[in-house]
Amino acid sequence: MVPFGELLTDLEREGFQLRGSNYLQEVEHRAIMEREKHLNVFMKWVERSGAFENETDAMRFNPSSFPQRQRLLFGKKGTIKPDPNK
């Protein structure tokens, strides 16, 4: 029996075959589509949540922004200022 550490280094050095040449591309495409679907559901919830003064502010919400997520979940109602870097 090969020690676990040696097995891991062999796998890293030599790699291993995945089933089908398109497998990773298919999984990536499926993951991107799933993420987009769930992001749309989340953004619709954000719009209905009442956490923003108006629909425009809800549409400006950036789910990748930690401060904006904090404000959505724990903060007061108000306007989100657009990111000047975008």
C-alpha positions in Angstrom: 0.0 0.0 0.0 1.3 3.4 -1.0 1.5 6.0 1.8 -1.1 8.7 1.4 1.4 11.6 1.1 3.2 9.8 -1.7 0.0 9.1 -3.5 -0.9 12.8 -3.4 2.5 13.9 -4.7 2.3 11.3 -7.5 -1.2 12.6 -8.5 0.0 16.2 -8.5 3.1 15.3 -10.6 1.5 13.0 -13.1 -2.2 14.1 -13.0 -5.1 11.8 -13.7 -7.5 11.3 -16.6 -11.1 12.6 -16.3 -13.9 11.0 -18.2 -14.5 12.6 -21.5 -12.6 15.5 -22.9 -15.6 17.9 -22.6 -16.4 17.0 -19.0 -14.9 20.1 -17.3 -16.3 22.4 -19.9 -19.8 21.0 -19.4 -19.5 21.3 -15.6 -18.2 24.8 -15.9 -21.1 25.8 -18.2 -23.6 24.2 -15.9 -22.1 26.0 -12.9 -22.2 29.4 -14.6 -25.9 28.8 -15.6 -26.8 27.7 -12.1 -25.1 30.8 -10.6 -26.9 33.1 -13.0 -30.2 31.5 -12.2 -29.7 31.8 -8.4 -28.4 35.3 -8.7 -31.5 36.4 -10.6 -33.7 34.8 -7.8 -31.7 36.6 -5.2 -31.8 40.0 -6.9 -35.6 39.7 -7.3 -35.7 39.0 -3.5 -33.5 42.1 -3.0 -36.0 44.2 -5.0 -39.0 43.0 -3.0 -37.2 43.1 0.4 -38.0 46.8 1.0 -34.5 47.5 2.1 -34.1 50.3 -0.5 -35.8 53.6 -1.1 -36.6 52.7 -4.7 -36.2 50.1 -7.4 -33.2 51.9 -8.9 -31.3 51.5 -5.7 -32.2 47.8 -5.5 -31.0 47.3 -9.1 -27.6 49.0 -8.1 -27.1 46.5 -5.4 -23.8 44.6 -5.9 -24.1 41.1 -4.3 -20.3 40.8 -4.4 -19.9 43.9 -2.1 -19.5 42.9 1.5 -20.5 46.4 2.8 -23.6 46.4 0.6 -24.6 42.9 1.8 -24.1 44.0 5.4 -26.3 47.0 4.8 -29.0 44.8 3.1 -29.1 42.4 6.0 -28.4 44.6 9.0 -28.5 48.2 8.0 -31.1 51.0 7.6 -33.1 51.7 4.5 -31.3 54.1 2.2 -29.7 54.9 -1.1 -26.7 52.9 -2.4 -24.2 55.2 -3.9 -22.7 54.0 -7.2 -19.2 52.6 -7.1 -16.9 55.4 -8.6 -14.5 52.7 -9.8 -17.0 51.2 -12.2 
